[in-house]
Amino acid sequence: MKQLIALSAIGSDRTGMVHDLTRVIADCGGNIVESRMSALGSEFAIALLISGNWHSLAKIETEIKKVAESSDIALQMRRTEQRAVRGDMLPYSVDIVCLDQSGIVSSVSGFFSARGIDIAELDTRSYPAAHTGAPMFSLRLVINVPSRIHLGVLREEFMDFCDHLNLDAILEPVKN
């Protein structure tokens, strides 16, 4: 029977870090089901969902700790279960671009949280504008909208919210 481990790791950004951790998973008989990896400043962060039988996951838990300790990687692992399918939710994509300012993620997540809307994924990035060099901010989300929420009303409220904060935004259904 397949079981799951959620693993997060962060360490100094260096060539080979991904290979060191994923090699242990493969050698122990585990399988990476989902992953997110990114350089964050001079650090490298990894989030993985790993599947395997009881024996292979126990082996991964032991062996990956050894690699983490020898490589100065901060590691967190937690046994978990497959996320239940939510038939009462509609997946939507949100893309926001604006001048970089403090509190954007907090404001946007608060907007959705207040309406009982689940944030499934969130990615951000700061960058200089192409011609002016102005500090820009990009926020991409996948949200799960409960079917009880009227989408036209949500879209109108969200666009008003974005106009108030001077955010350029798009809210559209996730396309498969």
TIVO-2410 file (N, C-alpha, C; in nm, 3 decimals):
# residues 176
REC num residu      c1      c2      c3 atome chaine
REC   1      M   0.084  -0.119   0.000     N      A
REC   1      M   0.000   0.000   0.000    CA      A
REC   1      M   0.088   0.125   0.000     C      A
REC   2      K   0.058   0.218  -0.088     N      A
REC   2      K   0.137   0.341  -0.099    CA      A
REC   2      K   0.106   0.434   0.017     C      A
REC   3      Q   0.213   0.488   0.073     N      A
REC   3      Q   0.203   0.587   0.178    CA      A
REC   3      Q   0.276   0.711   0.131     C      A
REC   4      L   0.259   0.823   0.203     N      A
REC   4      L   0.317   0.950   0.161    CA      A
REC   4      L   0.395   1.018   0.272     C      A
REC   5      I   0.500   1.089   0.230     N      A
REC   5      I   0.576   1.178   0.318    CA      A
REC   5      I   0.583   1.314   0.250     C      A
REC   6      A   0.554   1.419   0.327     N      A
REC   6      A   0.580   1.555   0.281    CA      A
REC   6      A   0.716   1.594   0.338     C      A
REC   7      L   0.805   1.639   0.252     N      A
REC   7      L   0.942   1.673   0.293    CA      A
REC   7      L   0.973   1.814   0.248     C      A
REC   8      S   1.033   1.892   0.337     N      A
REC   8      S   1.085   2.023   0.299    CA      A
REC   8      S   1.229   2.031   0.344     C      A
REC   9      A   1.311   2.094   0.261     N      A
REC   9      A   1.453   2.107   0.292    CA      A
REC   9      A   1.501   2.242   0.244     C      A
REC  10      I   1.593   2.301   0.319     N      A
REC  10      I   1.655   2.426   0.279    CA      A
REC  10      I   1.802   2.422   0.319     C      A
REC  11      G   1.885   2.467   0.228     N      A
REC  11      G   2.029   2.469   0.253    CA      A
REC  11      G   2.096   2.567   0.160     C      A
REC  12      S   2.224   2.585   0.178     N      A
REC  12      S   2.299   2.675   0.090    CA      A
REC  12      S   2.284   2.630  -0.054     C      A
REC  13      D   2.260   2.727  -0.142     N      A
REC  13      D   2.244   2.695  -0.283    CA      A
REC  13      D   2.377   2.646  -0.338     C      A
REC  14      R   2.377   2.522  -0.383     N      A
REC  14      R   2.499   2.464  -0.439    CA      A
REC  14      R   2.463   2.359  -0.544     C      A
REC  15      T   2.550   2.341  -0.638     N      A
REC  15      T   2.531   2.239  -0.740    CA      A
REC  15      T   2.529   2.102  -0.673     C      A
REC  16      G   2.432   2.021  -0.708     N      A
REC  16      G   2.425   1.885  -0.657    CA      A
REC  16      G   2.328   1.863  -0.543     C      A
REC  17      M   2.273   1.969  -0.485     N      A
REC  17      M   2.182   1.951  -0.372    CA      A
REC  17      M   2.059   1.871  -0.412     C      A
REC  18      V   1.998   1.904  -0.526     N      A
REC  18      V   1.880   1.831  -0.573    CA      A
REC  18      V   1.916   1.684  -0.594     C      A
REC  19      H   2.028   1.660  -0.659     N      A
REC  19      H   2.070   1.522  -0.685    CA      A
REC  19      H   2.093   1.444  -0.556     C      A
REC  20      D   2.159   1.506  -0.458     N      A
REC  20      D   2.187   1.437  -0.332    CA      A
REC  20      D   2.059   1.387  -0.265     C      A
REC  21      L   1.957   1.472  -0.261     N      A
REC  21      L   1.833   1.433  -0.194    CA      A
REC  21      L   1.749   1.336  -0.278     C      A
REC  22      T   1.738   1.363  -0.408     N      A
REC  22      T   1.653   1.278  -0.492    CA      A
REC  22      T   1.716   1.140  -0.515     C      A
REC  23      R   1.847   1.131  -0.511     N      A
REC  23      R   1.915   1.002  -0.525    CA      A
REC  23      R   1.877   0.911  -0.409     C      A
REC  24      V   1.874   0.966  -0.287     N      A
REC  24      V   1.836   0.886  -0.170    CA      A
REC  24      V   1.693   0.833  -0.187     C      A
REC  25      I   1.605   0.919  -0.234     N      A
REC  25      I   1.465   0.879  -0.252    CA      A
REC  25      I   1.456   0.764  -0.352     C      A
REC  26      A   1.523   0.778  -0.465     N      A
REC  26      A   1.520   0.673  -0.568    CA      A
REC  26      A   1.586   0.545  -0.519     C      A
REC  27      D   1.702   0.558  -0.454     N      A
REC  27      D   1.774   0.439  -0.406    CA      A
REC  27      D   1.695   0.361  -0.301     C      A
REC  28      C   1.610   0.431  -0.226     N      A
REC  28      C   1.530   0.365  -0.122    CA      A
REC  28      C   1.396   0.314  -0.174     C      A
REC  29      G   1.370   0.336  -0.301     N      A
REC  29      G   1.246   0.286  -0.359    CA      A
REC  29      G   1.129   0.382  -0.352     C      A
REC  30      G   1.156   0.509  -0.324     N      A
REC  30      G   1.049   0.609  -0.318    CA      A
REC  30      G   1.025   0.673  -0.454     C      A
REC  31      N   0.915   0.743  -0.465     N      A
REC  31      N   0.878   0.811  -0.588    CA      A
REC  31      N   0.834   0.953  -0.556     C      A
REC  32      I   0.887   1.050  -0.630     N      A
REC  32      I   0.847   1.190  -0.610    CA      A
REC  32      I   0.717   1.213  -0.686     C      A
REC  33      V   0.611   1.243  -0.612     N      A
REC  33      V   0.479   1.263  -0.670    CA      A
REC  33      V   0.460   1.409  -0.711     C      A
REC  34      E   0.501   1.501  -0.625     N      A
REC  34      E   0.493   1.645  -0.652    CA      A
REC  34      E   0.619   1.710  -0.597     C      A
REC  35      S   0.658   1.822  -0.659     N      A
REC  35      S   0.775   1.893  -0.607    CA      A
REC  35      S   0.769   2.041  -0.641     C      A
REC  36      R   0.832   2.119  -0.557     N      A
REC  36      R   0.855   2.261  -0.580    CA      A
REC  36      R   0.999   2.285  -0.534     C      A
REC  37      M   1.076   2.352  -0.617     N      A
REC  37      M   1.215   2.381  -0.584    CA      A
REC  37      M   1.249   2.520  -0.634     C      A
REC  38      S   1.325   2.594  -0.553     N      A
REC  38      S   1.357   2.731  -0.592    CA      A
REC  38      S   1.475   2.785  -0.515     C      A
REC  39      A   1.555   2.867  -0.583     N      A
REC  39      A   1.660   2.942  -0.515    CA      A
REC  39      A   1.593   3.060  -0.445     C      A
REC  40      L   1.624   3.078  -0.319     N      A
REC  40      L   1.572   3.190  -0.240    CA      A
REC  40      L   1.692   3.262  -0.181     C      A
REC  41      G   1.734   3.371  -0.246     N      A
REC  41      G   1.856   3.436  -0.205    CA      A
REC  41      G   1.971   3.340  -0.229     C      A
REC  42      S   2.056   3.322  -0.129     N      A
REC  42      S   2.168   3.229  -0.144    CA      A
REC  42      S   2.134   3.090  -0.091     C      A
REC  43      E   2.007   3.067  -0.061     N      A
REC  43      E   1.960   2.936  -0.014    CA      A
REC  43      E   1.882   2.868  -0.126     C      A
REC  44      F   1.866   2.736  -0.113     N      A
REC  44      F   1.786   2.660  -0.207    CA      A
REC  44      F   1.682   2.583  -0.126     C      A
REC  45      A   1.555   2.596  -0.164     N      A
REC  45      A   1.446   2.531  -0.090    CA      A
REC  45      A   1.379   2.427  -0.177     C      A
REC  46      I   1.343   2.317  -0.113     N      A
REC  46      I   1.279   2.204  -0.182    CA      A
REC  46      I   1.158   2.161  -0.100     C      A
REC  47      A   1.047   2.139  -0.168     N      A
REC  47      A   0.928   2.080  -0.106    CA      A
REC  47      A   0.889   1.961  -0.194     C      A
REC  48      L   0.876   1.844  -0.133     N      A
REC  48      L   0.847   1.722  -0.207    CA      A
REC  48      L   0.733   1.645  -0.141     C      A
REC  49      L   0.654   1.579  -0.224     N      A
REC  49      L   0.560   1.479  -0.177    CA      A
REC  49      L   0.612   1.347  -0.233     C      A
REC  50      I   0.645   1.256  -0.143     N      A
REC  50      I   0.710   1.130  -0.180    CA      A
REC  50      I   0.615   1.015  -0.147     C      A
REC  51      S   0.604   0.919  -0.241     N      A
REC  51      S   0.522   0.801  -0.216    CA      A
REC  51      S   0.610   0.677  -0.212     C      A
REC  52      G   0.559   0.575  -0.146     N      A
REC  52      G   0.629   0.448  -0.137    CA      A
REC  52      G   0.559   0.356  -0.039     C      A
REC  53      N   0.607   0.234  -0.029     N      A
REC  53      N   0.550   0.144   0.071    CA      A
REC  53      N   0.612   0.178   0.207     C      A
REC  54      W   0.561   0.114   0.312     N      A
REC  54      W   0.606   0.146   0.447    CA      A
REC  54      W   0.757   0.131   0.459     C      A
REC  55      H   0.812   0.023   0.407     N      A
REC  55      H   0.956  -0.005   0.421    CA      A
REC  55      H   1.041   0.101   0.350     C      A
REC  56      S   1.005   0.137   0.227     N      A
REC  56      S   1.086   0.235   0.154    CA      A
REC  56      S   1.078   0.373   0.218     C      A
REC  57      L   0.963   0.412   0.271     N      A
REC  57      L   0.953   0.543   0.336    CA      A
REC  57      L   1.032   0.546   0.467     C      A
REC  58      A   1.029   0.437   0.542     N      A
REC  58      A   1.109   0.430   0.665    CA      A
REC  58      A   1.258   0.443   0.633     C      A
REC  59      K   1.300   0.378   0.526     N      A
REC  59      K   1.439   0.385   0.481    CA      A
REC  59      K   1.475   0.528   0.437     C      A
REC  60      I   1.385   0.592   0.364     N      A
REC  60      I   1.406   0.731   0.320    CA      A
REC  60      I   1.421   0.822   0.441     C      A
REC  61      E   1.334   0.806   0.541     N      A
REC  61      E   1.341   0.891   0.661    CA      A
REC  61      E   1.477   0.881   0.728     C      A
REC  62      T   1.531   0.761   0.734     N      A
REC  62      T   1.662   0.741   0.797    CA      A
REC  62      T   1.775   0.794   0.711     C      A
REC  63      E   1.777   0.756   0.584     N      A
REC  63      E   1.890   0.790   0.497    CA      A
REC  63      E   1.896   0.938   0.460     C      A
REC  64      I   1.782   1.000   0.442     N      A
REC  64      I   1.783   1.140   0.401    CA      A
REC  64      I   1.829   1.230   0.515     C      A
REC  65      K   1.804   1.187   0.640     N      A
REC  65      K   1.854   1.262   0.756    CA      A
REC  65      K   2.007   1.262   0.757     C      A
REC  66      K   2.066   1.151   0.718     N      A
REC  66      K   2.213   1.143   0.713    CA      A
REC  66      K   2.269   1.241   0.611     C      A
REC  67      V   2.209   1.246   0.494     N      A
REC  67      V   2.253   1.339   0.389    CA      A
REC  67      V   2.235   1.483   0.436     C      A
REC  68      A   2.122   1.512   0.498     N      A
REC  68      A   2.095   1.648   0.545    CA      A
REC  68      A   2.197   1.691   0.650     C      A
REC  69      E   2.227   1.603   0.744     N      A
REC  69      E   2.324   1.638   0.848    CA      A
REC  69      E   2.463   1.661   0.791     C      A
REC  70      S   2.505   1.579   0.696     N      A
REC  70      S   2.640   1.593   0.640    CA      A
REC  70      S   2.650   1.712   0.544     C      A
REC  71      S   2.537   1.761   0.495     N      A
REC  71      S   2.538   1.871   0.399    CA      A
REC  71      S   2.485   2.002   0.457     C      A
REC  72      D   2.458   2.007   0.588     N      A
REC  72      D   2.405   2.126   0.654    CA      A
REC  72      D   2.274   2.173   0.589     C      A
REC  73      I   2.183   2.077   0.572     N      A
REC  73      I   2.051   2.106   0.515    CA      A
REC  73      I   1.948   2.094   0.628     C      A
REC  74      A   1.865   2.198   0.645     N      A
REC  74      A   1.756   2.192   0.741    CA      A
REC  74      A   1.643   2.111   0.678     C      A
REC  75      L   1.593   2.012   0.750     N      A
REC  75      L   1.501   1.915   0.693    CA      A
REC  75      L   1.379   1.900   0.782     C      A
REC  76      Q   1.262   1.891   0.721     N      A
REC  76      Q   1.138   1.861   0.791    CA      A
REC  76      Q   1.067   1.752   0.712     C      A
REC  77      M   1.016   1.651   0.781     N      A
REC  77      M   0.940   1.545   0.717    CA      A
REC  77      M   0.816   1.517   0.799     C      A
REC  78      R   0.709   1.484   0.727     N      A
REC  78      R   0.585   1.450   0.795    CA      A
REC  78      R   0.508   1.349   0.712     C      A
REC  79      R   0.464   1.241   0.775     N      A
REC  79      R   0.377   1.145   0.707    CA      A
REC  79      R   0.245   1.216   0.680     C      A
REC  80      T   0.188   1.189   0.565     N      A
REC  80      T   0.064   1.255   0.526    CA      A
REC  80      T  -0.023   1.160   0.446     C      A
REC  81      E  -0.137   1.207   0.402     N      A
REC  81      E  -0.227   1.128   0.321    CA      A
REC  81      E  -0.262   1.206   0.196     C      A
REC  82      Q  -0.309   1.134   0.095     N      A
REC  82      Q  -0.349   1.199  -0.029    CA      A
REC  82      Q  -0.458   1.302   0.001     C      A
REC  83      R  -0.449   1.418  -0.061     N      A
REC  83      R  -0.550   1.521  -0.041    CA      A
REC  83      R  -0.682   1.475  -0.103     C      A
REC  84      A  -0.789   1.490  -0.028     N      A
REC  84      A  -0.920   1.446  -0.076    CA      A
REC  84      A  -0.964   1.534  -0.193     C      A
REC  85      V  -1.027   1.472  -0.291     N      A
REC  85      V  -1.082   1.545  -0.405    CA      A
REC  85      V  -1.200   1.625  -0.355     C      A
REC  86      R  -1.200   1.753  -0.390     N      A
REC  86      R  -1.308   1.841  -0.346    CA      A
REC  86      R  -1.398   1.873  -0.466     C      A
REC  87      G  -1.502   1.797  -0.482     N      A
REC  87      G  -1.593   1.815  -0.594    CA      A
REC  87      G  -1.673   1.944  -0.585     C      A
REC  88      D  -1.678   2.004  -0.466     N      A
REC  88      D  -1.756   2.127  -0.446    CA      A
REC  88      D  -1.672   2.252  -0.470     C      A
REC  89      M  -1.552   2.236  -0.527     N      A
REC  89      M  -1.463   2.350  -0.550    CA      A
REC  89      M  -1.432   2.364  -0.699     C      A
REC  90      L  -1.418   2.487  -0.743     N      A
REC  90      L  -1.381   2.517  -0.881    CA      A
REC  90      L  -1.242   2.580  -0.881     C      A
REC  91      P  -1.146   2.521  -0.954     N      A
REC  91      P  -1.010   2.578  -0.955    CA      A
REC  91      P  -1.002   2.701  -1.046     C      A
REC  92      Y  -0.945   2.807  -0.991     N      A
REC  92      Y  -0.924   2.931  -1.066    CA      A
REC  92      Y  -0.780   2.974  -1.055     C      A
REC  93      S  -0.733   3.040  -1.159     N      A
REC  93      S  -0.597   3.093  -1.165    CA      A
REC  93      S  -0.603   3.244  -1.143     C      A
REC  94      V  -0.510   3.295  -1.064     N      A
REC  94      V  -0.502   3.439  -1.037    CA      A
REC  94      V  -0.360   3.484  -1.070     C      A
REC  95      D  -0.349   3.586  -1.154     N      A
REC  95      D  -0.220   3.647  -1.188    CA      A
REC  95      D  -0.227   3.794  -1.153     C      A
REC  96      I  -0.129   3.840  -1.075     N      A
REC  96      I  -0.125   3.980  -1.032    CA      A
REC  96      I   0.015   4.034  -1.061     C      A
REC  97      V   0.020   4.156  -1.113     N      A
REC  97      V   0.145   4.229  -1.134    CA      A
REC  97      V   0.123   4.370  -1.082     C      A
REC  98      C   0.224   4.423  -1.012     N      A
REC  98      C   0.212   4.558  -0.957    CA      A
REC  98      C   0.350   4.611  -0.920     C      A
REC  99      L   0.354   4.738  -0.884     N      A
REC  99      L   0.476   4.791  -0.825    CA      A
REC  99      L   0.496   4.720  -0.692     C      A
REC 100      D   0.619   4.686  -0.662     N      A
REC 100      D   0.647   4.614  -0.538    CA      A
REC 100      D   0.615   4.703  -0.419     C      A
REC 101      Q   0.540   4.647  -0.326     N      A
REC 101      Q   0.502   4.717  -0.204    CA      A
REC 101      Q   0.481   4.615  -0.094     C      A
REC 102      S   0.499   4.656   0.026     N      A
REC 102      S   0.485   4.566   0.140    CA      A
REC 102      S   0.339   4.525   0.161     C      A
REC 103      G   0.317   4.398   0.195     N      A
REC 103      G   0.185   4.351   0.235    CA      A
REC 103      G   0.095   4.297   0.125     C      A
REC 104      I   0.146   4.282   0.003     N      A
REC 104      I   0.062   4.235  -0.107    CA      A
REC 104      I   0.010   4.094  -0.081     C      A
REC 105      V   0.099   4.003  -0.047     N      A
REC 105      V   0.057   3.863  -0.025    CA      A
REC 105      V  -0.043   3.855   0.091     C      A
REC 106      S  -0.018   3.930   0.196     N      A
REC 106      S  -0.109   3.930   0.310    CA      A
REC 106      S  -0.247   3.983   0.269     C      A
REC 107      S  -0.250   4.090   0.194     N      A
REC 107      S  -0.378   4.148   0.152    CA      A
REC 107      S  -0.456   4.054   0.060     C      A
REC 108      V  -0.388   3.997  -0.039     N      A
REC 108      V  -0.455   3.908  -0.134    CA      A
REC 108      V  -0.501   3.780  -0.064     C      A
REC 109      S  -0.416   3.721   0.019     N      A
REC 109      S  -0.457   3.599   0.089    CA      A
REC 109      S  -0.571   3.628   0.186     C      A
REC 110      G  -0.571   3.746   0.246     N      A
REC 110      G  -0.681   3.786   0.334    CA      A
REC 110      G  -0.813   3.800   0.260     C      A
REC 111      F  -0.807   3.855   0.138     N      A
REC 111      F  -0.927   3.868   0.055    CA      A
REC 111      F  -0.991   3.730   0.032     C      A
REC 112      F  -0.909   3.634  -0.008     N      A
REC 112      F  -0.963   3.500  -0.036    CA      A
REC 112      F  -1.004   3.427   0.091     C      A
REC 113      S  -0.925   3.438   0.195     N      A
REC 113      S  -0.956   3.371   0.321    CA      A
REC 113      S  -1.089   3.418   0.379     C      A
REC 114      A  -1.115   3.547   0.371     N      A
REC 114      A  -1.239   3.603   0.424    CA      A
REC 114      A  -1.362   3.547   0.354     C      A
REC 115      R  -1.345   3.494   0.234     N      A
REC 115      R  -1.456   3.439   0.156    CA      A
REC 115      R  -1.458   3.286   0.158     C      A
REC 116      G  -1.371   3.225   0.238     N      A
REC 116      G  -1.366   3.079   0.248    CA      A
REC 116      G  -1.308   3.013   0.124     C      A
REC 117      I  -1.220   3.086   0.054     N      A
REC 117      I  -1.158   3.035  -0.068    CA      A
REC 117      I  -1.020   2.982  -0.034     C      A
REC 118      D  -0.995   2.857  -0.072     N      A
REC 118      D  -0.870   2.787  -0.043    CA      A
REC 118      D  -0.761   2.827  -0.143     C      A
REC 119      I  -0.643   2.856  -0.094     N      A
REC 119      I  -0.527   2.880  -0.181    CA      A
REC 119      I  -0.452   2.749  -0.193     C      A
REC 120      A  -0.448   2.693  -0.315     N      A
REC 120      A  -0.382   2.565  -0.340    CA      A
REC 120      A  -0.235   2.584  -0.375     C      A
REC 121      E  -0.202   2.692  -0.447     N      A
REC 121      E  -0.065   2.721  -0.487    CA      A
REC 121      E  -0.044   2.871  -0.484     C      A
REC 122      L   0.079   2.911  -0.454     N      A
REC 122      L   0.113   3.053  -0.453    CA      A
REC 122      L   0.261   3.068  -0.487     C      A
REC 123      D   0.291   3.152  -0.585     N      A
REC 123      D   0.428   3.182  -0.624    CA      A
REC 123      D   0.443   3.332  -0.637     C      A
REC 124      T   0.554   3.385  -0.592     N      A
REC 124      T   0.581   3.528  -0.606    CA      A
REC 124      T   0.721   3.549  -0.662     C      A
REC 125      R   0.740   3.669  -0.716     N      A
REC 125      R   0.873   3.705  -0.763    CA      A
REC 125      R   0.882   3.856  -0.772     C      A
REC 126      S   0.997   3.908  -0.737     N      A
REC 126      S   1.028   4.051  -0.752    CA      A
REC 126      S   1.127   4.066  -0.864     C      A
REC 127      Y   1.114   4.174  -0.941     N      A
REC 127      Y   1.204   4.195  -1.054    CA      A
REC 127      Y   1.200   4.342  -1.095     C      A
REC 128      P   1.304   4.392  -1.163     N      A
REC 128      P   1.301   4.530  -1.212    CA      A
REC 128      P   1.221   4.538  -1.343     C      A
REC 129      A   1.143   4.644  -1.359     N      A
REC 129      A   1.068   4.665  -1.483    CA      A
REC 129      A   1.166   4.679  -1.599     C      A
REC 130      A   1.125   4.633  -1.716     N      A
REC 130      A   1.214   4.626  -1.832    CA      A
REC 130      A   1.279   4.759  -1.868     C      A
REC 131      H   1.204   4.865  -1.885     N      A
REC 131      H   1.263   4.990  -1.935    CA      A
REC 131      H   1.297   5.089  -1.826     C      A
REC 132      T   1.222   5.086  -1.717     N      A
REC 132      T   1.243   5.187  -1.612    CA      A
REC 132      T   1.325   5.137  -1.494     C      A
REC 133      G   1.328   5.006  -1.476     N      A
REC 133      G   1.398   4.950  -1.361    CA      A
REC 133      G   1.317   4.960  -1.233     C      A
REC 134      A   1.192   5.006  -1.242     N      A
REC 134      A   1.107   5.018  -1.123    CA      A
REC 134      A   1.089   4.880  -1.059     C      A
REC 135      P   1.084   4.875  -0.926     N      A
REC 135      P   1.068   4.745  -0.858    CA      A
REC 135      P   0.926   4.691  -0.878     C      A
REC 136      M   0.916   4.574  -0.942     N      A
REC 136      M   0.788   4.512  -0.973    CA      A
REC 136      M   0.770   4.385  -0.890     C      A
REC 137      F   0.644   4.343  -0.879     N      A
REC 137      F   0.610   4.223  -0.803    CA      A
REC 137      F   0.507   4.144  -0.881     C      A
REC 138      S   0.527   4.013  -0.888     N      A
REC 138      S   0.435   3.924  -0.956    CA      A
REC 138      S   0.387   3.818  -0.858     C      A
REC 139      L   0.258   3.793  -0.859     N      A
REC 139      L   0.197   3.694  -0.769    CA      A
REC 139      L   0.106   3.606  -0.853     C      A
REC 140      R   0.128   3.474  -0.845     N      A
REC 140      R   0.045   3.377  -0.917    CA      A
REC 140      R  -0.013   3.280  -0.815     C      A
REC 141      L  -0.142   3.257  -0.824     N      A
REC 141      L  -0.210   3.167  -0.733    CA      A
REC 141      L  -0.299   3.072  -0.810     C      A
REC 142      V  -0.323   2.958  -0.750     N      A
REC 142      V  -0.433   2.870  -0.790    CA      A
REC 142      V  -0.521   2.864  -0.666     C      A
REC 143      I  -0.646   2.902  -0.685     N      A
REC 143      I  -0.741   2.902  -0.574    CA      A
REC 143      I  -0.852   2.801  -0.602     C      A
REC 144      N  -0.914   2.752  -0.496     N      A
REC 144      N  -1.029   2.662  -0.509    CA      A
REC 144      N  -1.150   2.736  -0.455     C      A
REC 145      V  -1.240   2.772  -0.547     N      A
REC 145      V  -1.358   2.851  -0.513    CA      A
REC 145      V  -1.475   2.757  -0.483     C      A
REC 146      P  -1.534   2.767  -0.363     N      A
REC 146      P  -1.650   2.684  -0.333    CA      A
REC 146      P  -1.763   2.712  -0.432     C      A
REC 147      S  -1.833   2.606  -0.472     N      A
REC 147      S  -1.938   2.620  -0.573    CA      A
REC 147      S  -2.053   2.708  -0.525     C      A
REC 148      R  -2.066   2.731  -0.395     N      A
REC 148      R  -2.171   2.816  -0.341    CA      A
REC 148      R  -2.147   2.964  -0.371     C      A
REC 149      I  -2.022   3.001  -0.408     N      A
REC 149      I  -1.989   3.141  -0.435    CA      A
REC 149      I  -2.024   3.175  -0.579     C      A
REC 150      H  -2.098   3.284  -0.595     N      A
REC 150      H  -2.134   3.331  -0.729    CA      A
REC 150      H  -2.010   3.392  -0.793     C      A
REC 151      L  -1.966   3.333  -0.904     N      A
REC 151      L  -1.839   3.374  -0.965    CA      A
REC 151      L  -1.841   3.517  -1.018     C      A
REC 152      G  -1.954   3.562  -1.070     N      A
REC 152      G  -1.964   3.700  -1.117    CA      A
REC 152      G  -1.944   3.800  -1.004     C      A
REC 153      V  -2.003   3.772  -0.890     N      A
REC 153      V  -1.987   3.859  -0.773    CA      A
REC 153      V  -1.843   3.855  -0.724     C      A
REC 154      L  -1.785   3.734  -0.717     N      A
REC 154      L  -1.645   3.721  -0.675    CA      A
REC 154      L  -1.553   3.801  -0.767     C      A
REC 155      R  -1.571   3.786  -0.896     N      A
REC 155      R  -1.487   3.856  -0.993    CA      A
REC 155      R  -1.498   4.008  -0.974     C      A
REC 156      E  -1.620   4.058  -0.956     N      A
REC 156      E  -1.641   4.202  -0.937    CA      A
REC 156      E  -1.575   4.251  -0.808     C      A
REC 157      E  -1.595   4.178  -0.699     N      A
REC 157      E  -1.533   4.216  -0.571    CA      A
REC 157      E  -1.381   4.212  -0.581     C      A
REC 158      F  -1.328   4.110  -0.649     N      A
REC 158      F  -1.183   4.098  -0.662    CA      A
REC 158      F  -1.126   4.211  -0.746     C      A
REC 159      M  -1.191   4.245  -0.854     N      A
REC 159      M  -1.141   4.354  -0.939    CA      A
REC 159      M  -1.147   4.488  -0.866     C      A
REC 160      D  -1.253   4.510  -0.787     N      A
REC 160      D  -1.261   4.632  -0.705    CA      A
REC 160      D  -1.148   4.635  -0.602     C      A
REC 161      F  -1.125   4.521  -0.539     N      A
REC 161      F  -1.016   4.508  -0.441    CA      A
REC 161      F  -0.881   4.541  -0.507     C      A
REC 162      C  -0.857   4.486  -0.626     N      A
REC 162      C  -0.731   4.510  -0.698    CA      A
REC 162      C  -0.719   4.655  -0.741     C      A
REC 163      D  -0.826   4.715  -0.788     N      A
REC 163      D  -0.823   4.856  -0.826    CA      A
REC 163      D  -0.787   4.943  -0.706     C      A
REC 164      H  -0.844   4.910  -0.590     N      A
REC 164      H  -0.817   4.987  -0.467    CA      A
REC 164      H  -0.668   4.982  -0.429     C      A
REC 165      L  -0.603   4.866  -0.452     N      A
REC 165      L  -0.461   4.850  -0.418    CA      A
REC 165      L  -0.368   4.876  -0.536     C      A
REC 166      N  -0.424   4.915  -0.652     N      A
REC 166      N  -0.345   4.941  -0.772    CA      A
REC 166      N  -0.272   4.815  -0.820     C      A
REC 167      L  -0.346   4.704  -0.824     N      A
REC 167      L  -0.292   4.577  -0.871    CA      A
REC 167      L  -0.352   4.546  -1.007     C      A
REC 168      D  -0.270   4.506  -1.101     N      A
REC 168      D  -0.319   4.460  -1.231    CA      A
REC 168      D  -0.340   4.309  -1.218     C      A
REC 169      A  -0.465   4.261  -1.238     N      A
REC 169      A  -0.495   4.122  -1.207    CA      A
REC 169      A  -0.584   4.056  -1.311     C      A
REC 170      I  -0.571   3.923  -1.317     N      A
REC 170      I  -0.656   3.838  -1.400    CA      A
REC 170      I  -0.704   3.723  -1.311     C      A
REC 171      L  -0.833   3.695  -1.317     N      A
REC 171      L  -0.894   3.583  -1.247    CA      A
REC 171      L  -0.969   3.502  -1.351     C      A
REC 172      E  -0.923   3.377  -1.374     N      A
REC 172      E  -0.984   3.294  -1.478    CA      A
REC 172      E  -0.980   3.147  -1.438     C      A
REC 173      P  -1.070   3.067  -1.497     N      A
REC 173      P  -1.070   2.924  -1.464    CA      A
REC 173      P  -0.936   2.859  -1.503     C      A
REC 174      V  -0.894   2.761  -1.425     N      A
REC 174      V  -0.773   2.686  -1.459    CA      A
REC 174      V  -0.803   2.604  -1.583     C      A
REC 175      K  -0.713   2.611  -1.678     N      A
REC 175      K  -0.729   2.535  -1.802    CA      A
REC 175      K  -0.643   2.409  -1.792     C      A
REC 176      N  -0.701   2.295  -1.819     N      A
REC 176      N  -0.626   2.169  -1.812    CA      A
REC 176      N  -0.545   2.146  -1.936     C      A
***
